[in-house]
Amino acid sequence: MITNQLNLGSIQIPINAATKTFAILAKRGAGKTWTAAVMAEELFKNGIPFVVFDPIDVWWGLRLTANGKDAGLPVVVFGLEHADIPLDRDMGRTIAQAIVRENVSCVINTFGMPKVAQRHLIAEFAEELLNINNTPRHVFIEEAHEFVPQHVFGGLGKTFNSVSNLVVMGRNRGIGVTLINQRAATINKDVLTQLDTLLAFQNVSPHDRKALKDWVEFHAAEGDFEKFMASLPSLPKGEGWIWSPEFLGIFERIKIRKRETFHPDREKIGDKFTMPEFGQTDIQAFIGRFARSLEDGKKKKGSPEKPSVAGVLQEEIKPKENPELLVLRNEYESKLMRKDIEIRKLHEIIVQVRNIVGGSGSNQILSVPVSVGNNAEEWLKKLGNGGASRIFKFLIEKSGMKFTKSQIALAVRLRISGSFNTYLSTLKRTNLIVKDGNFFSINPDL
């Protein structure tokens, strides 16, 4: 049943949660994956695609109902075990392109792959998805500390940059992210504080108190922190707290509903569990098309590497909003998202009709990107090679997208300072960029 709410159990949240950022934190077995799967079930009911990075080999259970026998959600599973499509480390960009092109939900099961290969895969996927996504989509990342750890070293740089950019900048492309982890303290502090909503379940570690307190202070969140922390060690399975000061404006204890899909427990089902074959037509058709795209990809060179950036800067702190305005904003965003889903479904019907009558059709939604004319090249020459030119060039490359001052500084590798503000002022004064609230973008009239 399609609604404008995601039913998590004792609480319902608006569907624009699909493009927001969450952290689900709990000790092993306390219900963090269960909670995320309930969110995924609700997104699917509302026609919103999702992606799961699953290094623990449990999310394939979405393909089955709760009894483990009947057909569940028609979600494509990439992986080494319990998979529809075999997975390798170099498929990240191809998967991103395929799921955006066909607007499907998928599980990327990296269980059994070396950690280096997992990190390469998610980095390539995150970079590509951030560049090409064109519809509301949510990304769940299990074992988040493996990809955005508190301490970044060695070969982790590219993975950290790609995943943290997806968290910080994803909303500009309609991408929401949920980080799932046992420990708050092992996730990078700067990434953790960027998240809109905290879902915390049973956790007994005293070392996580500081990380959670940093999150609360960063968001200027109101609530009884000591009561919250004192309750975490003894919470029953499936019960926890939701703390969402800027998105939902709530702080309350919650209970998650029962899953409608299968929750694999390796200790109970063992290693010999065999996935029943249901032959869902849509999944089989996708598998065939994806196999052909892989063959085509072997004949072409891969996408060029994008320059990586180091670190994550905190976004500008926004003034606290009135609770009534939060409700109105979420209702408005949810209605827009619902309209977007309806339009896309109508477009799919039009494509099918065109194909039947012999017309030319396409599986992609037509979009009109913001174009930047010859004036931009002339201005780049005038600006020279300084900071203003770097900012201008970045916004040209990301035309149609909006960024905060912190996000721009991160992307062009400049420190926010008096000089940086001067660069922005120069670009605004010459009408090369425009400002909308706290966001900057290229002037579409260039």
C-alpha positions as CSV (number, residue, x, y, z in Angstrom):
1,M,0.0,0.0,0.0
2,I,1.5,3.4,-1.1
3,T,1.3,6.1,1.6
4,N,3.3,9.2,2.4
5,Q,4.7,7.6,5.5
6,L,7.2,4.9,6.3
7,N,5.9,2.7,9.0
8,L,8.7,1.6,11.3
9,G,6.4,0.4,14.1
10,S,5.6,2.7,16.9
11,I,6.7,5.6,14.7
12,Q,5.9,6.7,11.1
13,I,8.3,9.0,9.2
14,P,7.7,10.9,6.0
15,I,8.8,9.3,2.7
16,N,11.3,12.2,2.1
17,A,13.4,10.2,4.6
18,A,14.6,8.4,1.5
19,T,16.9,11.4,0.7
20,K,18.0,12.0,4.3
21,T,21.0,10.5,6.2
22,F,20.7,8.1,9.2
23,A,23.0,6.2,11.6
24,I,21.7,3.0,13.1
25,L,23.9,2.0,16.0
26,A,23.6,-1.1,18.2
27,K,25.6,-4.1,19.5
28,R,25.5,-7.3,17.6
29,G,22.0,-8.9,17.7
30,A,20.2,-5.8,19.1
31,G,18.3,-5.1,15.9
32,K,20.2,-2.7,13.7
33,T,20.0,-4.7,10.5
34,W,16.4,-5.6,11.3
35,T,15.6,-1.9,11.6
36,A,17.3,-1.1,8.3
37,A,15.5,-3.9,6.6
38,V,12.1,-2.6,7.8
39,M,13.1,0.8,6.3
40,A,14.0,-0.9,3.0
41,E,10.6,-2.8,3.0
42,E,8.8,0.6,3.5
43,L,10.8,2.3,0.7
44,F,10.0,-0.6,-1.7
45,K,6.3,-0.3,-0.9
46,N,6.5,3.4,-1.8
47,G,8.3,2.8,-5.1
48,I,11.6,4.2,-3.9
49,P,14.7,2.2,-5.0
50,F,17.5,1.3,-2.5
51,V,20.9,-0.2,-2.5
52,V,22.5,-2.2,0.2
53,F,26.2,-2.8,0.8
54,D,26.2,-6.0,2.7
55,P,29.6,-7.4,3.8
56,I,27.8,-9.7,6.4
57,D,25.7,-11.8,4.0
58,V,22.2,-11.3,5.5
59,W,20.4,-8.9,3.2
60,W,19.6,-11.5,0.5
61,G,16.8,-12.4,2.9
62,L,14.8,-9.6,1.4
63,R,14.1,-12.0,-1.5
64,L,12.1,-14.2,0.8
65,T,9.1,-13.6,3.0
66,A,9.5,-13.9,6.8
67,N,9.0,-17.7,6.7
68,G,12.1,-18.2,4.5
69,K,10.1,-20.1,1.8
70,D,8.0,-17.8,-0.3
71,A,8.9,-15.0,-2.7
72,G,9.7,-11.7,-1.0
73,L,10.9,-8.5,-2.7
74,P,12.1,-8.6,-6.3
75,V,15.5,-7.2,-5.4
76,V,18.6,-8.1,-7.5
77,V,21.4,-9.6,-5.4
78,F,25.0,-9.3,-6.6
79,G,27.5,-11.4,-4.7
80,L,29.5,-14.6,-4.2
81,E,26.9,-16.4,-2.2
82,H,23.1,-16.4,-2.4
83,A,23.4,-14.2,-5.5
84,D,21.7,-13.6,-8.9
85,I,24.8,-12.1,-10.5
86,P,28.4,-13.0,-9.6
87,L,30.3,-10.0,-8.2
88,D,33.9,-8.8,-8.7
89,R,35.8,-5.8,-7.5
90,D,35.6,-3.9,-10.8
91,M,31.8,-3.9,-11.2
92,G,31.1,-0.8,-9.0
93,R,30.5,1.7,-11.8
94,T,28.7,-0.8,-14.0
95,I,26.3,-1.6,-11.2
96,A,25.6,2.1,-10.5
97,Q,24.9,2.7,-14.2
98,A,22.6,-0.3,-14.4
99,I,20.5,0.5,-11.4
100,V,20.1,4.2,-12.3
101,R,19.2,3.3,-15.9
102,E,16.5,0.7,-14.8
103,N,15.6,2.2,-11.4
104,V,15.9,-1.1,-9.5
105,S,16.7,-2.0,-6.0
106,C,19.7,-4.2,-5.3
107,V,21.9,-5.9,-2.6
108,I,25.7,-5.8,-3.2
109,N,26.8,-8.8,-1.1
110,T,30.5,-8.4,-0.6
111,F,30.8,-11.3,1.9
112,G,33.8,-13.4,1.1
113,M,35.7,-10.6,-0.8
114,P,39.0,-9.3,0.5
115,K,38.6,-6.0,2.3
116,V,40.7,-4.2,-0.3
117,A,38.4,-5.4,-3.0
118,Q,35.3,-4.4,-1.0
119,R,36.7,-0.9,-0.5
120,H,37.6,-0.5,-4.2
121,L,34.1,-1.6,-5.2
122,I,32.2,0.8,-2.9
123,A,34.5,3.7,-3.9
124,E,33.8,3.2,-7.6
125,F,30.1,2.7,-7.0
126,A,29.7,5.8,-4.7
127,E,31.6,8.1,-7.1
128,E,29.5,7.0,-10.1
129,L,26.2,7.1,-8.3
130,L,26.9,10.6,-7.1
131,N,27.5,11.7,-10.6
132,I,24.6,10.1,-12.4
133,N,21.7,9.5,-10.0
134,N,18.5,11.1,-11.2
135,T,15.7,9.9,-8.8
136,P,15.2,9.6,-5.0
137,R,17.3,6.6,-3.9
138,H,18.6,5.3,-0.5
139,V,21.9,3.6,0.2
140,F,22.4,1.3,3.2
141,I,26.0,0.6,4.3
142,E,26.6,-2.2,6.8
143,E,29.9,-2.3,8.8
144,A,30.2,1.5,8.0
145,H,33.5,1.7,10.0
146,E,35.2,-0.3,7.3
147,F,34.6,2.5,4.8
148,V,34.5,5.7,6.8
149,P,36.7,4.8,9.8
150,Q,37.7,7.2,12.6
151,H,41.3,7.0,11.5
152,V,42.0,7.1,7.7
153,F,45.4,5.8,6.6
154,G,47.1,4.1,3.6
155,G,44.9,2.9,0.8
156,L,41.7,3.9,2.6
157,G,41.8,7.5,1.3
158,K,39.9,7.0,-1.9
159,T,37.2,4.9,-0.2
160,F,36.8,7.4,2.6
161,N,36.5,10.3,0.2
162,S,34.0,8.6,-2.1
163,V,31.7,7.3,0.7
164,S,31.9,10.5,2.8
165,N,31.1,12.6,-0.3
166,L,28.0,10.4,-0.9
167,V,26.9,11.2,2.7
168,V,27.6,14.9,2.6
169,M,26.7,15.7,-1.0
170,G,24.2,12.9,-1.9
171,R,21.2,14.9,-1.0
172,N,22.0,17.2,-3.9
173,R,21.4,14.2,-6.1
174,G,18.4,12.8,-4.3
175,I,20.5,10.2,-2.5
176,G,20.0,9.3,1.2
177,V,22.4,7.2,3.2
178,T,22.1,5.0,6.3
179,L,25.3,4.0,8.1
180,I,24.9,0.8,10.1
181,N,27.5,0.0,12.7
182,Q,28.0,-1.6,16.1
183,R,30.1,1.2,17.5
184,A,29.6,5.0,17.2
185,A,33.3,5.6,18.2
186,T,34.7,3.7,15.2
187,I,32.9,5.8,12.6
188,N,34.7,9.0,11.5
189,K,33.5,11.9,13.7
190,D,33.1,14.4,10.9
191,V,31.0,12.0,8.9
192,L,28.9,10.9,11.9
193,T,28.0,14.5,12.8
194,Q,26.8,15.2,9.2
195,L,23.9,12.7,9.6
196,D,20.3,13.9,10.1
197,T,18.9,11.2,12.3
198,L,20.3,8.9,15.0
199,L,18.7,5.5,15.7
200,A,20.3,3.9,18.7
201,F,19.6,0.5,20.2
202,Q,21.2,-1.7,22.9
203,N,24.8,-0.8,23.3
204,V,27.0,-1.4,26.3
205,S,30.3,0.3,25.3
206,P,31.2,3.3,27.5
207,H,33.6,4.5,24.7
208,D,30.7,5.4,22.4
209,R,29.4,8.0,24.9
210,K,31.8,10.7,23.6
211,A,30.9,10.1,19.9
212,L,27.2,10.2,20.6
213,K,27.6,13.3,22.8
214,D,29.6,15.0,19.9
215,W,26.6,14.3,17.6
216,V,24.1,15.7,20.1
217,E,26.2,18.9,20.6
218,F,26.9,19.4,16.9
219,H,23.1,19.4,16.1
220,A,22.3,21.4,19.3
221,A,19.9,18.5,20.0
222,E,17.5,18.9,22.9
223,G,16.8,15.8,25.1
224,D,17.9,14.0,28.2
225,F,21.3,12.7,27.1
226,E,22.0,11.0,30.4
227,K,18.7,9.2,30.4
228,F,19.3,8.2,26.8
229,M,22.8,6.8,27.6
230,A,21.7,5.1,30.8
231,S,18.9,3.2,29.0
232,L,21.1,1.8,26.1
233,P,22.7,-1.2,27.9
234,S,19.3,-2.6,29.0
235,L,17.1,-1.9,26.0
236,P,15.1,-5.0,24.8
237,K,15.8,-6.2,21.3
238,G,14.1,-4.1,18.6
239,E,13.6,-1.1,21.0
240,G,15.7,2.0,20.9
241,W,15.7,5.8,20.5
242,I,15.3,8.1,17.5
243,W,16.9,11.5,17.8
244,S,16.3,13.7,14.8
245,P,16.6,17.4,15.7
246,E,16.8,19.0,12.2
247,F,14.8,16.6,10.0
248,L,11.9,15.4,12.2
249,G,12.4,17.5,15.3
250,I,11.9,14.5,17.7
251,F,13.6,12.7,20.5
252,E,11.7,9.6,21.6
253,R,11.9,5.9,22.5
254,I,10.6,3.6,19.7
255,K,9.8,0.0,19.0
256,I,10.4,-1.4,15.5
257,R,7.7,-3.6,13.9
258,K,8.2,-7.2,12.8
259,R,10.0,-7.8,9.5
260,E,7.9,-8.9,6.5
261,T,11.0,-10.4,4.9
262,F,13.4,-13.2,6.0
263,H,16.1,-12.4,8.5
264,P,18.9,-15.0,8.0
265,D,20.6,-16.2,11.1
266,R,23.7,-18.2,10.1
267,E,23.8,-19.9,13.5
268,K,20.3,-21.3,13.0
269,I,20.2,-22.0,9.3
270,G,23.8,-23.1,8.9
271,D,25.9,-22.7,5.7
272,K,23.8,-25.1,3.6
273,F,20.7,-23.0,3.1
274,T,19.7,-22.9,-0.5
275,M,17.9,-19.9,-2.0
276,P,14.6,-21.0,-3.5
277,E,14.2,-20.2,-7.2
278,F,11.1,-18.1,-8.0
279,G,12.0,-16.9,-11.5
280,Q,10.7,-13.4,-11.0
281,T,10.4,-12.0,-14.6
282,D,11.7,-8.6,-13.8
283,I,14.8,-9.9,-12.0
284,Q,15.6,-12.4,-14.8
285,A,15.2,-9.7,-17.5
286,F,17.6,-7.4,-15.5
287,I,20.1,-10.2,-15.2
288,G,20.1,-10.7,-18.9
289,R,20.5,-7.0,-19.7
290,F,23.2,-6.6,-17.1
291,A,25.2,-9.5,-18.5
292,R,25.1,-7.8,-21.9
293,S,26.3,-4.5,-20.5
294,L,29.3,-6.3,-18.9
295,E,30.2,-7.7,-22.3
296,D,29.9,-4.3,-23.9
297,G,32.0,-2.8,-21.1
298,K,34.8,-5.1,-21.8
299,K,35.1,-3.7,-25.2
300,K,35.4,-0.1,-23.9
301,K,37.8,1.6,-21.6
302,G,36.5,2.3,-18.1
303,S,35.4,5.7,-16.9
304,P,38.4,8.0,-16.1
305,E,39.4,8.4,-12.5
306,K,37.9,11.5,-10.7
307,P,40.4,13.4,-8.6
308,S,39.8,12.5,-5.0
309,V,39.6,15.0,-2.1
310,A,40.9,14.5,1.4
311,G,38.9,14.8,4.6
312,V,35.3,16.0,5.4
313,L,34.5,19.5,6.4
314,Q,31.5,20.2,8.6
315,E,28.6,21.9,6.9
316,E,27.5,25.3,8.1
317,I,25.3,25.1,11.2
318,K,21.8,26.0,10.3
319,P,19.5,27.9,12.7
320,K,17.1,25.7,14.6
321,E,13.7,25.5,12.8
322,N,10.3,25.7,14.3
323,P,8.7,22.2,14.9
324,E,5.6,23.2,12.9
325,L,7.9,24.3,9.9
326,L,9.6,21.0,10.1
327,V,6.3,19.2,9.6
328,L,5.3,21.4,6.8
329,R,8.6,21.1,5.0
330,N,8.5,17.3,5.3
331,E,4.9,17.1,4.0
332,Y,5.9,19.3,1.0
333,E,9.0,17.3,0.2
334,S,7.1,14.1,0.5
335,K,4.4,15.3,-1.8
336,L,7.0,16.3,-4.4
337,M,8.6,12.9,-4.1
338,R,5.3,11.1,-4.5
339,K,4.6,13.2,-7.7
340,D,8.1,12.3,-9.0
341,I,7.3,8.6,-8.5
342,E,3.9,8.9,-10.2
343,I,5.5,10.7,-13.2
344,R,8.1,8.0,-13.6
345,K,5.5,5.2,-13.5
346,L,3.5,7.0,-16.2
347,H,6.7,7.4,-18.3
348,E,7.3,3.7,-18.0
349,I,3.8,3.0,-19.3
350,I,4.4,5.4,-22.3
351,V,7.6,3.6,-23.1
352,Q,5.9,0.3,-23.1
353,V,3.1,1.6,-25.4
354,R,5.6,3.0,-27.8
355,N,7.5,-0.3,-27.9
356,I,4.2,-2.1,-28.6
357,V,3.2,0.2,-31.5
358,G,6.7,0.2,-32.9
359,G,7.9,3.6,-31.8
360,S,11.2,4.4,-30.3
361,G,11.3,4.0,-26.6
362,S,13.8,4.4,-23.8
363,N,14.1,3.0,-20.3
364,Q,15.5,6.3,-19.2
365,I,13.6,9.4,-18.0
366,L,14.5,12.3,-20.2
367,S,16.1,15.1,-18.4
368,V,17.3,18.5,-19.5
369,P,20.6,19.3,-17.8
370,V,21.5,22.9,-17.1
371,S,23.7,24.0,-20.1
372,V,26.6,26.4,-19.7
373,G,27.4,28.4,-22.8
374,N,30.5,29.9,-24.3
375,N,30.5,32.8,-21.8
376,A,31.8,30.3,-19.2
377,E,35.0,29.6,-21.2
378,E,35.6,33.3,-21.6
379,W,35.2,33.9,-17.9
380,L,37.5,31.1,-17.1
381,K,40.2,32.8,-19.1
382,K,39.5,36.1,-17.4
383,L,39.6,34.6,-13.9
384,G,43.0,32.9,-14.5
385,N,44.2,30.1,-12.3
386,G,43.3,31.4,-8.9
387,G,40.8,30.2,-6.3
388,A,37.8,31.9,-8.0
389,S,38.6,30.0,-11.2
390,R,38.7,26.7,-9.3
391,I,35.4,27.3,-7.7
392,F,33.8,28.5,-10.9
393,K,35.1,25.4,-12.8
394,F,33.9,23.0,-10.1
395,L,30.3,24.5,-10.2
396,I,30.4,24.4,-14.1
397,E,31.2,20.6,-13.9
398,K,28.4,20.2,-11.4
399,S,25.9,22.4,-13.2
400,G,22.3,21.8,-11.9
401,M,23.6,20.9,-8.4
402,K,23.8,23.1,-5.3
403,F,26.5,23.1,-2.7
404,T,27.2,24.7,0.7
405,K,30.3,26.7,1.2
406,S,31.9,23.8,3.1
407,Q,31.2,21.4,0.3
408,I,32.7,23.7,-2.3
409,A,35.8,24.2,-0.1
410,L,36.1,20.4,0.3
411,A,35.8,19.8,-3.5
412,V,38.3,22.4,-4.6
413,R,40.7,21.9,-1.7
414,L,40.6,25.4,-0.3
415,R,40.4,26.4,3.3
416,I,37.4,28.6,4.3
417,S,39.0,32.0,5.0
418,G,38.8,35.6,4.0
419,S,40.3,34.9,0.6
420,F,37.8,32.1,0.0
421,N,34.9,34.4,0.9
422,T,36.3,37.0,-1.5
423,Y,36.3,34.4,-4.3
424,L,32.7,33.7,-3.7
425,S,31.8,37.4,-3.5
426,T,33.6,38.0,-6.8
427,L,31.7,35.2,-8.6
428,K,28.3,36.4,-7.2
429,R,29.0,40.1,-8.0
430,T,29.7,39.1,-11.7
431,N,26.6,36.9,-11.8
432,L,28.6,33.8,-12.5
433,I,27.1,31.9,-9.6
434,V,23.9,32.3,-7.6
435,K,23.1,31.8,-4.0
436,D,19.9,30.2,-2.6
437,G,19.9,30.3,1.2
438,N,23.1,28.5,2.2
439,F,23.6,26.9,-1.2
440,F,25.6,28.0,-4.2
441,S,25.3,26.9,-7.9
442,I,26.3,28.0,-11.3
443,N,24.2,30.7,-12.9
444,P,21.9,28.8,-15.4
445,D,21.7,31.9,-17.6
446,L,25.4,31.8,-18.6
